[in-house]
Amino acid sequence: MAYENLDTELVNALLGNGRESLRSLGDQLDVSVTTVSNHLADLEDAGAIEGYTPIVDYSKLGYDVTAILQLKVDGPGLPDITDALRDEPQMVSVYETTGDYDIIAIGKFTDSDDMNNQIKRILADADVQESNTSVVLNTVSEHTQFSVGDD
């Protein structure tokens, strides 16, 4: 394998199985374990790989409600609200956006009462001008990762 593509191939191999051993990765990529280890360390040091986490199906753990929150926020309050949302364990994604809303956040909840209580608590002290909450009826596709270099 050409080393110029090694980092991309290494990342894609780990996306397929984040628990793959260095030896197995070396065999797959036709390079030494030392080369895999060095490239992996470089990717970690550069922040391209931040950790190794499981892919969780939250619905199988009792989190049956996915909600999408859209918030219009008074300008100075934006950092405080995004920080508060980011710190909420059930918020799986928080985005600052352009368009009609300043923030879009996605959360996982056990049921609609849990969702209502948490959203009310989160927004109680917030400088939110307007909010819109949508409940996901059916998850068609939910990917947290994709192969890199497949442009």
Beta strands, then each sheet from edge to edge (+ up, - down):
strand 1: 65-73
strand 2: 91-96
strand 3: 103-109
strand 4: 128-135
sheet 1: 2+ 3- 1+ 4-
end
